[in-house]
Amino acid sequence: MWSLTSKTIFFFFTCFLLTFNANSQSINGVVIDSTSQEPLEFVSVVDVSTGKGTITNSEGFFELKATLPTEIQFSFLGLKPKTITVSNETQAKNLLIEMVSNTLIFEEVVLSGEKSTIGRDIVKKVIGQKQNRLIDESFSREIYQQTVMNRFYKASEKDSIPNDSLAIVYLNEKASTEYLDGAKSKIVVQAEIKQTGDKQLKRTAPMVNGRDFRGGSQFVSYNPIEYFITPEDFKIDLYDNQLNNNSISDRPITSPIANGALLNYNYKLKEMDINAKDTLFTIAVTPKYKGAPLWDGLIYVSSDGYKLMKAELSLDPGINGFRDLTLDINYKNIENNHVASEKKISYNANIGTNKYFVKIVYRTSDYNFTPTYSKNFFSAEKVKYTEASLETTNDLMVQYRGVALEKDLNIFYTKQDSIYQELNSDEYLRKQDSIFNKITWRKVVLAGFGYRNRAKGVTYQFDGLANFFQPFGVDGFRIAPAGSFEKEFFNKDEIDVRYRLNYGLSNNDIKGRVYVGYTFLPSKFARVFVGGGDIFDVVTFFQSLDNLVSRNNFIRNRFVSGGYSMEIVNGLYLNTEVGFSNKESILDLEVNPISSFLFGSQESAIDFQQYKIFEFKGDLIYRFGQQFVTRGRKKIVLPNNNPVLTLSYRKGIPQLFGSEVNFDYVELKLNQKIPSTKLGSSNWQVRTGSFINQRSLRQLEYNFFRGSTPYLFTNPLFDAQQLGDTRSTANAFVQGAIIHHFDGFFLDKVPLIRHLQMELLAGGGTLIIPQDDLYHAEIYLGLGKKFKIWGETLQIAVYALSSDSSLDVARLDYKVGINFYNAFAREWLY
């Protein structure tokens, strides 16, 4: 039974509903074009007092609940907004609203009831408003980036799991401050955490600080499938007409709001989110050309200034070997600057049969659009790690992360941190040293064996017996034991000793060499070395590959040498070396019959008179615009696309230690890797040299040019593909070459073929030696395909070649070449 209180509440609640319904009325009607009298679809209808609204359907009809009296606003792209007052129920029914085109503001817009036309018109407006987007050229901001990799495990791979599953195997977090002033930029890393227990995700690579530099190398660790690391990798802004980012694609990707985007994309209006301030249009974007480097997905546009607010896009699976790559970007207005505040990237990648799922978050915050910089704040140092960032703890990262790690990530981090502490404990390192030092038959025969004491930084290593034997030495069967000694000091300086002995059964002779190097000043790559021995040495490494190990490319060389290399100033490297050699022919060596049978006439050694040489060699290498990262005592040189200039000098010094030569040689070389553009990317090199003093010069000291290897396309920057035999000269020469990757510029526009993701390559080279009457020029055209194998990228291509030469008649050849991609340097070998 109801109480009096319950009845009272029910009575007042019923009266309230009746009162509300008496004032809330349905307003309906039709919106038409004042000129054509045709109904208008997608017109925004908003109750001004509440901000609630709706849109008209395909027949121009709308219906809206509102409390009377009220004002109703009608608006649409290309039409003059219209506001009416609805005072009573009679006025609210069967309204007929005529709207007029706003030709003054939207004169380029053509109205249509088709969603595709409307979507296209909205994008045209976005493109037209791009120049009104404000981005200050000078600002600073905080950056947080997180990369998480999950590995797919089958139940059969792990006894502990009953079903197929995903497991986190990699976490990389970085917090940094980015400073920009026009084209100048600098990054200060505040904190960094990198944890993984997956050996497949641990690789090392040497820095690229000059092909010819002989100083100490800085090796850096990297993850072969982590394609987004630096802020440069994350420079993904749809307001740029094209995205040139090799991390995503070797082809430039046209933005869906690029100036020429209407030629590449189809657009369709999907939804309209209407409120009192503006309307958010959701537009589907699809490429007109399947398989081309174009985005596919959704973009979100605000009618307030027709700005891009969000994008959810993906790439064709064939682009650069990615599978299921998606990109989400959120834009935000900060102090009247329209910036991309957050980017999320995900993709799948394989290393062999292992499958990985990668998710990346890149978030910017705390913008300062009025920074002040000291005079020398910006320099060649592009990235600097703070002292705290070198040993980041989770407690430090929390303040930059903003939120706690998800449960699974936190468990993974805690576990990996415990493993790291265990793996670096003194007890564990002693156990590992014991395992390394244990001698087994497998080590003795195959892998090699040694002794290591990490506490003292000492390692001895000896080759296994399988590496002792050289069945096809220059005179037949030889025994060649080898080993090394390394010691790393507390300050990271390092000394290394390497040796190889060599005993030949046919001639009962002993050969060998020893090398001692000391690396110091890691920030300058400074290194000194000495070496010496009695060896069978090659005449030139520029032999064709099929003749490189033939006996006619070997001599006996008794030598001693020493050298010093370092970086003088940023980007300028120095090599120096002095050495004494006693060179003689190996024509009198007894030759093993088996070796002669295998190599035939190529096994005939060259005949020359023995001579002694004392020589100085020096190189100056300058990398224009070199930039670097400072991490503790390490200096990590960043790859760039500026030219590299090398000046080389050789001096044969007469009489010193009985030296019988007297010559001076100078060479100048310039090479460059030009980054990808709409037309593709290029590598080129030009070098010229001459013996300016030939008073006493032996043929073995000449310049050599590699002979052509049958069927194999070798590095065209150094090798002529149709030169024939290896050439040598003491005279002045000019050699140049270029190779251009079209990166799909032509083939991506061809139906059917574009799905194969092939690319054209073209180039040519020349060698001119005027005093030898030698002229050789060649051109080639290739068709290649890129592959990802075990986390590494390579390209296999077939080339057609022809040449014009004073050496031979023109002919057409076909060769196969394999090109390799340097994941750290982000560049191809050629």
Secondary structure, 3 states (H helix, E strand, C coil): CCCHHHHHHHHHHHHHHHHHHHHEEEEEEEEEECCCCCECCCCEEEECCCCCEEECCCCCEEEEEEECCEEEEEECCCECCEEEEECCCCCCCCEEEEECECCCCCCCCCCCCCHHHHHHHHHHHHHHCHHHCCCCCEEEEEEEEEEEEEEEECHHHCCCCCCCEEEEEEEEEEEEEEEEECCEEEEEEEEEEEEECCHHHCEEEECCCCCCCCCCCCEEEECCCCCCCCCCCCCCCCCCCEECCCCCCCCCEECCCCCCHHHCEEEEEEEEEECCCCEEEEEEEEECCCCCCEEEEEEEEECCCCEEEEEEEEECCCHHHCEEEEEEEEEEEECCEEEEEEEEEEEEEEECCEEEEEEEEEEEEEEECCCCCCCCCCCCEEEEECCHHHHCCHHHHHHHHCCCCCHHHHHHHHHHHHHHHHHCCHHHHHHHHHHHHCCCHHHHHHHCEEEEECCCCEEEEECCHHHCEEEEECCEEEECCEEEEEEECCCCCEEEEEEEEEEECCCCEEEEEEEEEEEECHHHCEEEEEEEEEEEEECCCCCCCCCCCCHHHEEEEEEEEEEEEEEEECCEEEEEEEEEEEEECCCCCCCCHHHHHHHHHHHCCCCCCCEEEEEEEEEEEEECCCEEEEECCEEEEECCCCCEEEEEEEEEECCHHHCCCEEEEEEEEEEEEEEEECCEEEEEEEEEEEEEEEEECCHHHCEEECCCCCCECCCCCCCCCCCCCCEEECCCEEEEEEEEECCCCCHHHCCCHHHHCEEEEEEEEEEEEHHHCEEEEEEEEEEEEEEEECCEEEEEEEEEEEEEECCCCCCCEEEEEEEEEECCCCEECC
